[in-house]
Each structure stands twice: as structure tokens, then as C-alpha cells.
Amino acid sequence: MQSEVPDFSALFETALSGHAADLKAFMTPVLLLICWTLIMWLWMYATRIPAMVGAKIDADSEAAKSAGYLDELLPYNVRCVADNYNHLHEQPTIFYALMAFAALTGGATDFLMYLAYAYVGIRVIHTFVQVVVRKIPLRFLVFCLGTLILFVMAGTEVIRVFL
């Protein structure tokens, strides 16, 4: 028995028919969050490298290779930027997976796209709360709002696929 090669053009047509204006518009929030993550990478090294030089940290030393070593030596404001960069690789993975799933299975709706833009906006706000404002209760509230958006997005897809 020979396996059939999937018709990807039909898959994309299905993803676009009667839904968001086009796949590019639907996936734009994904690109925006990727770009924000890269901006945070730049911000992280723009603060971390001068702080390491100022603290005379030898990045090649054996001690520097151990987890948490820099946490004790770098100022809190520098660590906040690095922590936020790391956070952008945690919960947003759910967002990326949901968006890819929806785009590839015909769920690229305007509603999901608007939720995606809201999620990206919340992640940017979360960054500024974590790095600039530094109020943990406010940061937790913003994080919960982003999580709620992900629950709505996932719920929308579960309903579409299974009900």
C-alpha cells in the first residue's frame, strides 16, 4: 500500500476559506512576538555585557559556567531583562503552537487573530511591567490576563475541532 502525499495547496485553501483575510494577516502576531523576543535579546545583552565588564566577571572561568552564578553578581535590573527574555521562551510556545494549529487546520478566523494580537500586546506589557515597573502583583495580573487569552484561544480551537 502506497501512502498518499498530502495536497498542501488544498490545506492552505481550506485554512483561508471564509476565515481571516489571509494567512499572512493571521500569522502576523506570531511574527510580531518573534520580533519582540529578538528585541529583548538585544536589550538583554546591551545591559548584561556592560554589567559583566563593570563587575569584572570572567565569562571563561569555571565558576561562570555554573547555573545561577551571574544571579549573585549582576544587578537586579540586569537580571530582570534576562529573566524576561527567558520567559518569552516559556508560555509563548503555547501561543505559537495554537496559531500554527489553527492556520494549518482551517481555524484562521478573525476572532482568533484578534485574540492573538491581544496576547502579543499583553506579552509586551508584561515585559515593561517586569523590567521597568517591577511590581510583582501587577506582573502576575498581566500574566494571568495573557493566560486567560490562551485559554480562550485553545477553547475556541477545541470547540471548532471536536464539537
N, C-alpha and C positions, 0 to 999 in steps of 0.2 A: 504494500500500500504506500503510495507516494503522498507526502504531505503537501498541502497547498500553500502557495506563497500568498500572504495577505495582500489585499489591494489597499495600499496606503492612501492612494488618492481618494478612494471612496470613504476611507476612515476620516480624512480631513474634511471632505464634503459634508459628511454626517455631523462632524463636530461644529461646522459653521452654519448648517441649515437652520434657519429660523431662530438663531440664537444671537449672541453678541455680534456686532457689526462685522468683525473678522477676527481671526485667531491672533493677529498682531496686536490688536487693541486689547483683547482678552489677556494676553500674556505680558503686556507692558508693565503691570505691577510687579511681576516676577523680576523683570529686568531692573526696575527701579530699586527693589530691595537688594539685588545683587550689587548694583552700583553704590548703594548706601553702605553695604558691607565693605566694599573696597575703599570708600572714603574713610570709614572707621579704621581700616588697616593703615592708611596714610597717617591719620590722626594718632594712632597708637604709636607708630614709630617716630613721628615728629615729636612726641613727648617722651617716649621711652629712651631713645638713644641719647638725647641730651641729659636726661636724668641719670643714666648709667655712666656717662662720661663724668658728670659732676660728682657722682658718688665714688668715682674711680673703681668701678666694678670691672673685673677681668672676666669677660664673657667666655674665655677659653679655659678658665680654671675648672677643676673637678667639682668644686662646690657649686659653681654656677649651673652645672648640668643637673642638679637635683631639683625635683619638683618643689615649688614654693620658695626657693632660695631668694628670688627677686622680691617676693612679697614683703620680706622683712627689711629690705634695703631701699626700695623705691617709695617715693611719697604716695600718699593715698590718692591724690588727684590723678597721678600717672597710672596707678593700678586700676582706677575706675574705668579709664579708657580701654585698657586691655581686657578687663572683665566684660565690658560691653561688647567688644569685638568677639569675644568667645561666646557670649550669649546669642549673637547673631548667627551662630552655627548650631544652636540647640533648637529651640522651639520653631524657628522659621523653617526647619526641614519638613515639618508637618505641612506648612503653607505651600512649600514647593511641590510636595507630593500631591496635595489636593488639587493644585492648579494643573499639574501635568495630567492627573487622572481625569479631571473634568474636561480638559482640552482634547484628550485622546478618546473619550468615550461619549461625546455628544453633550456634555454638560456645560459648555461655554456660554452661559447665559449672562445677560446684562446684570442681573441681580448678584450673581457670584462675582462678576467683575467689580461691581461697586463695593462689595464686601472686601475684595482683595485690595482695592485702593485704600479702604478704611484701615485694613490690617497694616499695610505699609506705613500709612500715616501714624498709626499707633506705635509702630516699632521706632520710627524717627523720634516721636515724642518721648518714648521710653529711653532712648539714648540720651536726650538732653536732660531728662529727669535724673538719670543715673550719673551722668558725667558732670553736669553743670549745677543742677539744683541739689542733688544728693540727699533727698528726703525719702527714706525707705518706705514709709507708709504710702506716699504718693506714687512711688515707683511700683509698689505692689498693686495699687489700684489700676494703674495704666497696664501693667502686665495682665491682670485679670480681665480687663476690657479686651485686650488682644486675644486672650484665650477664649473668651466668650465668642468673639468673631469667628475663631477657628471652629468652635463647636457648631455654630450656625452653618458655616460652610460645609463641614463634614455631615451634619444632619441633612442639609439640602441634598447632598450627593447620595446619602443613604436612602432617602425618600425617593429620589429620582430613579435609582438603580433597583431598589428592592420592592418598592410599593407601587 
